[in-house]
Amino acid sequence: MAVEVKSVPSISVTYAHNGSSTKENALGMRPMAALAYEKRGEQYLLIKSPPASGKSRALMFIALDKLQNQGLKQAIIVVPEKAIGASFHDEPLSKFGFWADWRVEPKWNLCNAPGGDNGGKVKSVGAFLESTDRVLVCTHATFRFAVDEYGLEKFDDRLIAVDEFHHVSVSQDNKLGIQLGQLITRTLRSMAKIVTSSSGSTPCALTACARLKTLAHCLRQWITKDCFQGQRLLLPRRLM
C-alpha cells in the first residue's frame, strides 16, 4: 500500500551578512560584547540583543571588571529558570585573550542544586553573601526569597545581573520588579557617586527582546525626584 507523503509548508529567509558580528577582537569579544564592555563603568546597563548572540558571555567580561577594577565584592547572576543557569558555567576567557577566566564554584551555581527555590537555596545565598567567593548563579525566585529573608542592605556593593529582563515590570504584581526598584532607590539615596559604586548595588539587565518595560522605563517609574539630591543619573544604553 502506497503512503502519501505530504509536503510541510515552510519559509526560508536569508539576510545579508558578512560575518563581522562573529569576529572576535584581541580580548576574545565579539562586536556586541565589545560595545557592552566599553560601557562597563555604567551604574545601570541594559544589554538588548537577539537570542544566542552572546549576552551571557558579554556579562562575564563586565562582571569580572566590576569585581577586579571597580570595587564590587560579588556578582549575583539571576536567571528565570534552572536550565538557563548552564549559560554561566566556567569559561576559559583567557584562552581567547581576556585577562581572567570566568569561574563559578559548583556549590554557588544554585541552579544545579536539588530542592525548591525557597528554603535551603535561600540559606545558600546567605552563606555566599558572608563568604569571600565572587560569583553566584540562582533563579529569579531564589533571589526574590533571599531579598525578603536578608533585606536590601545585604546586597550592597554587589553586581546584580538579571538575565531575561523582560520578565520584570513596574507592575505592583511583579515582585522582582518591586525589589529591583527598591535596590535602585536605595542605591541613589546612599551613593556619593553614580558611576563607581561605594555603596548600594549595581544592576545589569540582559534581554533578547523588547517586551514589557525596558530598564530605562522602569527607572523612570521607580525613581522619584527626591532620590536624586543633585546627583547625576546615568540612564542605561541600549546595545543592539
Buried (B, 14 or more C-beta within 10 A) or exposed (E): EEEEEEEEEEEEEEEEEEEEEEEBEEBBBBBBBBBBBEBBBBBBBBBBBEEEBBBBBBBBBBBBBBBEEBEBBBBBBBBBEBEBBEBBBBBEBEEBEBEEEBBBEEBBBBBBBEEEBBEEBBEBBBEBBEEEBBBBBBBBBBBBBBBEEBEBEBBBBBBBBBBBBBBBBBEEEBBBBBBBBEBBBBBBBEBEEBEBBEEBBBBBBBBBEEEBBBBEEBBEEBBEEEBEEEEEBBEBBEBE
